[in-house]
């Protein structure tokens, strides 16, 4: 089952936010995330808040779009009452789970509610995640007509044995089909890969990188496999039926992929993400890494506005009940103080190619920068220009960079 929700302070039943949430909001961008918590099968490595049909406990997938729309209207009212600046959504992201298990008309209706409540900024980025076997050409065309601009396919691997270990349901042959259909529908295409699956060899990873690049994506993500407690994969490793991931192999796979992506014209802009141009970066994910505001709808979804972070009740049944009552779906929240927000900014912005403004650092922290340059962890020229930008080695040791900066 999915991981438990974090602890926090009680969340008000009416969703009200403190006055601090509105401070400076006119200068921040606003985005919307919609969590669709349904999957056809549970992948063995995944601990996201997702549910198969047998785990829904009497709730119906067919009712979900209406429930999410109620939360979106509720959210717009909460922000207005809090005095948060009215801003059109510059990005919208449907994640999961598998959003495309819902009919395209359901995704369109939820996007329509976002448009009605907040508006979409000119050139807004509107993305949905999709499993390769959950869409066809007609479905993707319907998304384009509804206003979607981008689709992110969970490819993960081009090697059948690796896909089986991950419990993925698609075949490698599906990837060139769906990416072509998406491009023909007028959508930007992103492809997600996972490296370091137990039993995956370097030649397997090279094969997956080759297959991903052959689709000529606008954007690529590559994530190291993390073994989460309580997952099927964790149990398999504990029993010894599959080997533990090898961190040195992870590093080699990352370096090889980064070189191949760069040679193909895809530049890194965040540790796990590469784009063909600045225009094809995921602006929605960049909003997370740079501390913008977003309302996140759906079970277990995490929102952030002006240093206030809250997360919804986890199970679709509990979420449906809150929506039926007209109450906030929030389970708990936290209000970050100035010190916590500064440390979080350092943690996140040292992950991106645009880097962290050294003015955010204290005098003592700035004195640690030369040592990081000497150890090859941050770029010296960028530091002279006032930015902390990780080198390739620094990306592999991102936690070390942060720990050493903060002392």
Protein Blocks (a to p, Z undefined) as FASTA:
>chain_A
ZZdddddddddfklpacfklmgoklmpccddddddfbdfbdcfkbccdcddfklnnopaf
klmmmmmmmmmmmmmmmmmmnopacdddfbdcddedjfklpcfklmmmmmmmmmmmnopa
ehiacdddddfklccfklmmmmmmnopabdcddfkpacfklmmmnopabdfklmmmmmmm
mmmnopacdddddehiehiafklmmmmmmmmmmnopabdcdddddddehiaklmmmmnop
accddfklmmmmmmmmmmmmmmnopacfbfkbccfbfklpcfklmmmmnopacddedehi
acdeehiacdddfblklmmmmmmnopafbfbdcdddfklmmmmmmmmmmmpmnopafklp
cfklmmmmmmmmmnopacfklmmnopacddfklmmmmmmmmmmmnZZ
